[in-house]
């Protein structure tokens, strides 16, 4: 590999290390790294960066534009791929479900985690949503409803009561008097 810059401070070993580092990154992070290396070692020339490092010129140019504008570009694949969650597809029904679940929820008595315990089963949640007038595609199946309730932070458990602490075997100062 020939380096066109006469005063290039990079050795072939350093170029290989920078290529390896870039190969471990993906997306905007990689483009940002490539743009930084372009500015540092190639005078901001994407074409020179392509020659020195072997990186795609268009990726480097996009990284330079992202750095200049501060706007990170998202690929169409990442934006439009995947199935959206039920809560995102039906936000109004999801809000109604939260209200129903909140009415049946109880906080853990020890307050050691944010999970609320509820007696509301998936089947009962579906029944109550249908009573509110939601039906058809808006109301999911029972197994999906159980997953949704778990995602929202509601766990199906019997409502627990706070248990009193056991009596200590050691006597306290107040009991000796």
N, C-alpha and C positions, 0 to 999 in steps of 0.2 A: 504494500500500500504506500503510495507516495503522498506526502503532505505538501500542498501547494504553498503554504505559508513558509517563508524562509525563517522567520523568528518564532516559529511555533514551539512553545515550551513543552508540548506533550510528547512523551515517548510512546512507542507502540504498546508497551505494557499498560500505560495509563489509559490509552484509548480503549484497550480491551476491558479494563476495569470499569470505565464509564459506560461502555456498551452493556456490560453485565448488570450494572446498577439500573440502567434504563429498562433492561429486559425483565427485571423483577417488579416493575411498576406497571400500572394500567391506566388507561383513560387520561383524564385531565392531569393527574399527578405526573404521568410520564411526559406529557406535552410540556408541562411546566418545567420539569427537569431538563428536557431537551432544549427549551428556549433559554434557560439559564446558561447551559453549556455553550449554546450558540453565541450568546452575548459575550460570554467570558473568553472563549477561545477562538471564535471565528468572526469576530467583529459584527455580529448581528446578521450575518449572511446565511440564509437557509441553504443556499446552493453549496457554499463552502462546508457547512455542517454535514451535508449529504456526502460530500467527498471524503471528509475526515473521518466521520463516525459511521457512515453507512445508513443513517436514519433517513426515513422518508422526508423529502423536502416539504411536502404539503402538511405533514404533522408538525414539523418544526415551525412552519409559517403560522399555522393555527395556534400553536403554543405562544408564539410571539404576539399575535393579535389578542389572545386571551390575557396575556400579561399587560399589554398596553392599555386595553379597555377595562380590565377587571371583571369581564363577563366570561363565565365558564360555559362552554358549549356542551350540550348534552347530545349524545347520539340518538338517533331515531329509534334504534333497537331498544335501548334502555328505557326510553320514555314510554313506548307503546307496547312493550312486551309484558307478559305475565297477566294472570287473572287478577282483577281488582278484588279487594276484600268486600264482603257483604256490607260492611259499615260504610264503605266509600260509595258503593252503588246505590244504597238506600239510606241516606243520612237521616231522613225524617223518621223512618221506621226505627232506625238504630237509636235515635233520641227517645222515642217512645219505649223501646226495650230497656234503655237505661233507667228511665223513670219507674218502670214496672219492677225492675230488679232492685232498685234503690229502696222501694217500699218494702221489699222482703229481706233486705240485707241487714246484717249485724256485723259490727267491727269485731275483730279478734279481741277478747277481753284483756290480753296482755299488751295490746297495742305495739307488738314487736314487728309487725309487717303491715303493708298497706292493703293486703287482700281482705275483702269483705266476704264473710260466709253468708250463704243464703239457703233458704229452704225451697227456693224456686227451681223446679226441674225444667228441663228443656221442653217437655211436653206441655207443662203448665204455662210456660212463657209463650209458646205457639198459640195455645188456646186463648190467652189474654190478648195477644196481638190480633187474633181473628175477631175477638169481641170488640176491639176498637175499630174494626172495619178494614183492616189490612188482610189481603188474601192473595192467592195466585203466586206469582213469582216473588212478591215482596217478602213473603214468609218462608224461611228456609226449612229444610228437613230437620228432624229432631237431633241427629248426630251433628249436623252443622250448627244448630242452635247451641248445643253444648259447647262446641269449640268457640263460638262467638262470646258466650257468657264468660268462658275462661279468659279469652283475650281482653274482655272488658274489666277483668279483675274480680269476678264473682265466682266463688267456688261452692259447689253443692256439698253442703255438710249439714248435719243437725246443728241447730243453734246451741252453742255452748254457753254454759253459765260459768261465771268466775268461781273458781274453787278457792276456799279459804286456805291460808297457809297452815301447815301442820304446826302443832305446838312444839316449842323448843324444849329439849330435855334439860338444858341448863336453866337455872333459875335467874331471874333478872333481879336487879336491885330493888325494884318496886315491890316484888312479891315477898321479899324477906322482911319487910317492915310489919 
